[in-house]
Amino acid sequence: MELRKVEVTLKPSGYIFENGRQTSKRTEAELDYGYFHCFEHYKDETFSGVWAIVKMKNGKIRQFEIDEIRFLDRPNTVI
């Protein structure tokens, strides 16, 4: 399966999650690129959310809110 290329918006004041852990807080908006793997859904008694799992150019796996990614290609419709 070929991974889809995405543009990710690193929002100011958004938290950075790497490998499932919060690592730091951004101060400026930035654009970066990576490859989309899947969507992750989390739900417990008080919280639920959906994140996009993206492998970044530097090889790190990161979670993004779904409004922080934009697909740059079209999925292959021919199987």
C-alpha positions as semicolon CSV with decimal commas, in nm:
position;residue;x (nm);y (nm);z (nm)
1;M;0,000;0,000;0,000
2;E;0,134;0,342;-0,094
3;L;0,122;0,609;0,175
4;R;-0,049;0,939;0,094
5;K;0,151;1,261;0,119
6;V;0,005;1,527;0,349
7;E;0,081;1,883;0,444
8;V;0,050;1,942;0,817
9;T;-0,011;2,274;0,986
10;L;0,176;2,305;1,311
11;K;-0,052;2,552;1,488
12;P;0,075;2,803;1,743
13;S;0,010;2,700;2,103
14;G;-0,080;2,350;1,989
15;Y;0,077;2,064;2,173
16;I;0,321;1,834;1,994
17;F;0,259;1,463;2,038
18;E;0,535;1,224;1,941
19;N;0,495;0,851;1,985
20;G;0,183;0,903;2,195
21;R;0,337;1,148;2,442
22;Q;0,305;1,524;2,472
23;T;0,652;1,667;2,425
24;S;0,629;2,047;2,393
25;K;0,424;2,349;2,293
26;R;0,459;2,548;1,967
27;T;0,493;2,925;1,957
28;E;0,455;2,989;1,580
29;A;0,252;2,833;1,299
30;E;0,460;2,623;1,060
31;L;0,398;2,396;0,763
32;D;0,564;2,058;0,730
33;Y;0,515;1,747;0,521
34;G;0,479;1,380;0,595
35;Y;0,298;1,060;0,500
36;F;-0,047;0,971;0,633
37;H;-0,081;0,630;0,799
38;C;-0,429;0,615;0,952
39;F;-0,686;0,783;1,172
40;E;-0,693;0,699;1,543
41;H;-1,010;0,725;1,751
42;Y;-0,999;0,754;2,128
43;K;-1,292;0,755;2,367
44;D;-1,334;0,722;2,741
45;E;-1,602;0,837;2,985
46;T;-1,519;1,209;2,960
47;F;-1,321;1,260;2,638
48;S;-1,321;1,147;2,279
49;G;-1,130;1,252;1,971
50;V;-0,993;1,158;1,631
51;W;-0,631;1,210;1,529
52;A;-0,437;1,157;1,211
53;I;-0,122;0,948;1,246
54;V;0,152;1,091;1,021
55;K;0,512;0,984;0,963
56;M;0,718;1,302;0,930
57;K;1,016;1,365;0,701
58;N;1,256;1,303;0,989
59;G;1,102;0,958;1,049
60;K;0,912;1,041;1,369
61;I;0,550;0,932;1,405
62;R;0,321;1,218;1,515
63;Q;-0,048;1,266;1,595
64;F;-0,238;1,561;1,449
65;E;-0,592;1,683;1,488
66;I;-0,781;1,616;1,168
67;D;-0,811;1,986;1,081
68;E;-0,430;2,017;1,090
69;I;-0,366;1,797;0,785
70;R;-0,435;1,842;0,414
71;F;-0,395;1,562;0,163
72;L;-0,175;1,662;-0,131
73;D;-0,267;1,377;-0,363
74;R;-0,571;1,183;-0,475
75;P;-0,619;0,826;-0,361
76;N;-0,571;0,560;-0,628
77;T;-0,918;0,454;-0,737
78;V;-0,796;0,170;-0,961
79;I;-0,744;-0,156;-0,774
